[in-house]
């Protein structure tokens, strides 16, 4: 099982990971936990929208964009909260 992905040199520990090809392009779907302390940095990273995606455990690397994104908690500014983020990344054709 994949435990980590790297988006623009930021490591993210993942709880769920799926990888497939869609129309010849790599697509990964992940879920990961974000604490209220990590929320700001995570949000800033995700707002970039486009990423150098690396999956060290499989050797996969590609340029990708967010295709889908959701979170289980709407207010992670409250101390002690933990949200589950779901993120789908799709490879961008060069």
C-alpha positions in Angstrom: 0.0 0.0 0.0 1.1 3.5 -0.8 1.6 5.6 2.4 3.0 8.9 1.0 2.7 11.2 -2.0 4.6 14.3 -2.7 2.9 17.4 -4.1 5.3 20.2 -5.1 8.0 18.9 -2.6 5.5 18.6 0.3 5.1 15.1 1.7 1.5 14.0 2.5 0.8 10.8 4.5 -2.1 9.0 2.9 -4.7 6.7 4.4 -6.2 5.5 1.1 -4.7 5.4 -2.3 -6.0 4.3 -5.7 -4.2 4.7 -9.0 -5.4 4.0 -12.6 -5.1 5.2 -16.1 -7.8 7.3 -17.7 -7.6 8.0 -21.4 -3.9 7.2 -21.1 -3.3 9.7 -18.3 -2.4 8.8 -14.7 -5.2 9.4 -12.1 -4.8 9.0 -8.4 -7.4 9.2 -5.7 -6.3 9.7 -2.1 -7.6 10.3 1.4 -5.6 11.8 4.1 -6.1 13.4 7.6 -5.5 17.1 8.2 -5.4 18.5 11.8 -6.5 22.0 12.6 -2.8 22.8 13.1 -1.9 21.6 9.6 -5.0 23.1 7.9 -3.6 26.5 6.8 -0.5 25.0 5.2 -2.5 22.3 3.5 -5.1 24.7 2.1 -2.4 27.0 0.8 -0.8 24.0 -1.0 -4.0 22.8 -2.5 -5.0 26.3 -3.8 -1.9 26.0 -6.1 -4.1 23.7 -8.1 -1.2 22.2 -10.3 1.4 20.0 -8.9 4.5 18.0 -9.5 3.1 14.7 -8.2 5.5 12.0 -7.0 4.6 8.6 -5.5 7.9 7.4 -4.0 6.8 3.8 -3.3 5.8 3.2 -6.9 8.2 5.5 -8.8 5.3 7.3 -10.4 5.8 11.0 -11.2 3.7 13.4 -13.3 2.4 16.9 -13.6 -1.2 16.9 -12.4 -4.1 19.1 -11.4 -7.0 18.7 -9.0 -9.9 17.0 -10.6 -12.0 16.6 -7.4 -11.6 17.7 -3.8 -13.7 17.4 -0.6 -13.3 17.5 3.1 -15.3 16.0 6.0 -15.0 19.1 8.2 -15.8 22.7 7.1 -14.1 24.5 10.0 -10.6 23.2 10.7 -9.7 26.6 12.3 -11.2 25.2 15.6 -8.4 23.7 17.7 -8.3 19.9 18.0 -10.3 19.2 14.8 -9.2 16.5 12.3 -10.7 16.4 8.8 -10.5 13.8 6.2 -9.5 15.3 2.8 -10.3 13.4 -0.4 -8.4 14.4 -3.5 -8.4 13.3 -7.1 -5.4 14.3 -9.2 -5.3 13.9 -13.0 -2.2 14.0 -15.1 -1.9 17.0 -17.4 -0.9 16.3 -21.0 2.3 18.1 -22.0 
